[in-house]
């Protein structure tokens, strides 16, 4: 059997751990609570005085979710899993054992990234589908509003946002192999991820209030193109760094 496939299957074993499922259930429930149930009372109150703004809010909440949450949820889940797959494996000596196998270091990185992608992306896709599905089912009944989710919003949530997050996460995984202290990189990555999550939510709330004055859309195709351009730059950087990735370099800077 292909050694790369063996390593890929080994990393998928993380899915057997209760902490993986508990974290997924907790974060998924939080997303559903914030983006399905929380807006109902707000929209109901505003609908009594301004039905037009209520209609706008029913449209903008899915867009707020699509702009940030799939990206943030993907990145946060990836980092939780990568602490075992990349950081701990390097610090406790398991990576050093892998370096003695016929696998090239790029193949090790690819196998780990693909395993994490299989574990993370379906989960993010499921949460996005649940949020949009519950919004489409619950909101018309609870609010009496015509509700639809645009194609650009769906594209951002199920494809473009996770693609950008995957590029950033794969870069962090690559850097974890290359730097001398992967634990410090992991701590910085968690700090930045939480800062993006909480800061991004605050910025989105401010953006929604500003856009409410002229009822403008939060997501448009130019915004999607910006996300794609950033993702492309990340993958160009990854390809450049891969040229410097070799076993001698990793052994030299082994933590």
C-alpha positions in Angstrom: 0.0 0.0 0.0 1.1 3.5 -0.8 2.9 5.0 2.4 1.2 8.3 1.7 -2.2 6.7 1.8 -1.3 4.9 5.1 -0.3 8.3 6.6 -3.6 9.9 5.3 -5.7 7.1 7.0 -3.7 7.4 10.2 -4.5 11.1 10.5 -8.2 10.4 9.9 -8.1 8.5 13.1 -8.6 11.9 14.9 -12.3 11.6 14.1 -12.6 8.7 16.6 -11.8 11.1 19.5 -14.7 12.4 21.6 -13.1 15.8 21.8 -13.4 16.2 18.1 -17.2 15.5 18.1 -17.8 17.6 21.2 -16.0 20.6 19.7 -17.9 20.2 16.5 -21.3 20.0 18.2 -20.6 23.0 20.5 -19.4 25.3 17.7 -22.2 24.2 15.3 -24.9 24.7 18.0 -23.4 28.2 18.7 -23.6 29.1 15.0 -27.2 28.0 14.7 -28.2 29.9 17.9 -26.5 33.1 16.8 -27.6 33.1 13.1 -31.0 31.4 13.3 -32.7 32.0 16.6 -31.1 35.3 17.9 -32.2 37.5 14.9 -35.9 36.5 15.1 -36.9 38.8 18.0 -34.9 41.7 16.5 -36.5 41.4 13.1 -40.0 40.9 14.7 -39.6 44.2 16.6 -38.4 46.1 13.6 -41.1 44.7 11.4 -43.8 46.4 13.4 -42.5 49.8 12.5 -40.5 49.3 9.3 -41.2 46.2 7.2 -38.7 47.3 4.6 -35.8 47.3 7.1 -37.0 44.0 8.5 -36.8 42.5 5.0 -33.3 43.8 4.6 -32.2 42.3 8.0 -33.6 39.0 6.9 -31.4 39.2 3.9 -28.3 40.6 5.5 -28.0 38.1 8.4 -27.2 35.2 6.0 -24.7 37.4 4.2 -23.0 38.3 7.5 -22.8 34.5 8.2 -21.3 33.8 4.8 -18.8 36.6 5.0 -17.0 35.3 8.1 -18.3 32.3 9.8 -17.4 29.5 7.4 -13.9 30.9 7.1 -13.6 31.3 10.9 -15.2 27.9 11.7 -12.9 26.1 9.2 -9.8 27.8 10.5 -10.7 27.2 14.2 -11.5 23.6 13.7 -8.4 23.0 11.6 -6.2 24.6 14.3 -7.7 22.4 17.0 -6.9 19.3 15.0 -3.5 20.5 13.7 -2.1 20.8 17.2 -1.9 17.0 17.2 -1.2 16.5 13.5 1.6 19.1 13.1 2.7 20.6 16.4 2.7 17.7 18.8 4.0 15.3 16.2 7.0 17.5 15.7 7.7 18.1 19.4 7.4 14.5 20.7 9.6 12.9 18.0 7.0 11.2 15.8 7.8 13.4 12.9 11.4 12.4 13.2 10.3 8.8 12.7 8.3 9.7 9.6 11.4 11.3 8.1 13.1 7.9 8.1 10.4 6.5 5.8 10.5 6.6 2.0 8.0 9.5 2.0 9.2 12.9 0.8 8.5 15.7 3.2 6.1 17.3 0.7 4.1 14.0 0.6 3.9 14.1 4.4 2.6 17.6 4.3 0.1 16.8 1.6 -1.2 13.7 3.3 -1.7 15.6 6.6 -3.4 18.6 4.9 -5.8 16.3 2.9 -6.7 14.3 6.0 -7.6 17.5 7.9 -9.5 18.8 4.8 -11.6 15.7 4.9 -12.3 16.1 8.6 -13.0 19.9 8.5 -14.6 20.9 5.2 -17.7 18.5 5.4 -18.3 19.8 8.9 -18.2 23.4 7.8 -20.4 22.6 4.9 -22.9 20.8 7.1 -23.1 23.8 9.5 -23.6 26.2 6.7 -26.4 24.1 5.2 -28.0 23.8 8.6 -27.9 27.5 9.2 -29.3 28.4 5.7 -31.8 25.5 5.8 -33.2 26.5 9.2 -33.3 30.2 8.2 -35.3 29.2 5.1 -37.7 27.0 7.1 -38.0 28.9 10.4 -37.9 32.5 9.4 -40.9 32.5 7.0 -43.0 30.8 9.6 -41.9 33.0 12.5 -41.6 36.3 10.7 -44.0 36.0 7.8 -41.4 37.3 5.4 -40.4 36.2 1.9 -37.0 34.8 2.3 -34.3 33.7 -0.1 -30.5 33.2 -0.1 -28.7 34.6 -3.2 -26.3 32.6 -5.3 -23.4 34.8 -4.3 -24.1 34.3 -0.6 -24.2 30.5 -1.0 -21.0 30.6 -3.1 -19.2 32.6 -0.4 -20.3 30.3 2.4 -19.8 26.8 0.9 -16.9 27.4 -1.5 -15.0 30.7 -1.4 -14.7 31.2 2.4 -13.5 27.6 3.1 -11.1 27.9 0.1 -9.5 31.0 1.6 -9.4 29.3 5.1 -7.8 26.1 3.6 -5.1 28.2 2.0 -4.3 30.0 5.3 -4.5 26.7 7.3 -2.2 24.8 4.8 0.3 27.6 5.0 0.3 27.4 8.8 0.8 23.6 8.6 3.7 24.2 6.3 5.3 26.8 8.6 4.8 24.4 11.5 7.2 22.0 9.7 9.7 24.7 8.9 10.0 26.9 12.0 12.2 25.9 15.0 9.4 26.3 17.6 6.1 25.0 16.4 4.4 25.6 19.8 4.9 29.3 19.5 3.5 29.4 16.0 0.5 27.4 17.2 -0.2 29.8 20.0 0.1 32.8 17.7 -2.2 31.1 15.2 -4.9 30.5 17.9 -4.6 34.1 19.1 -4.9 35.5 15.5 -7.9 33.2 14.8 -9.8 34.3 17.8 -9.0 37.9 17.1 -10.3 37.5 13.6 -13.4 35.8 14.9 -14.4 38.3 17.5 -13.0 41.4 15.7 -14.7 40.3 12.5 -18.1 39.9 14.1 -17.8 43.4 15.6 -16.8 44.8 12.2 -19.7 42.9 10.5 -22.2 44.4 13.0 -20.9 47.9 12.2 -21.0 47.2 8.5 -24.6 46.0 8.7 -25.7 49.2 10.6 -23.9 51.3 8.0 -25.4 49.4 5.0 -28.9 49.6 6.6 -29.1 53.3 5.8 -29.3 52.6 2.0 -30.2 48.9 2.2 -27.1 47.9 0.3 -25.9 44.3 -0.1 -23.0 43.1 2.0 -21.8 40.5 -0.5 -21.3 41.1 -4.2 -19.2 39.3 -6.8 -16.3 41.8 -6.4 -16.1 40.9 -2.7 -16.0 37.2 -3.8 -13.1 38.1 -6.2 -11.2 39.7 -3.3 -11.5 36.5 -1.3 -10.3 34.5 -4.3 -7.4 36.8 -4.9 -6.2 36.5 -1.3 -6.5 32.7 -1.5 -4.5 32.7 -4.8 -1.7 34.7 -3.1 -1.6 32.3 -0.2 -1.2 29.3 -2.5 1.5 31.1 -4.5 3.4 31.7 -1.2 2.9 28.0 -0.3 4.4 26.9 -3.6 7.4 29.2 -3.0 7.9 27.8 0.5 7.6 24.2 -0.7 10.8 24.7 -2.7 12.7 25.3 0.5 11.1 22.3 2.3 13.5 19.4 2.7 14.3 16.8 5.3 17.6 18.3 6.2 16.1 21.7 6.9 13.4 20.2 9.2 15.9 18.0 11.1 18.1 21.0 11.5 15.3 23.0 13.1 13.6 20.1 14.9 12.1 21.3 18.2 
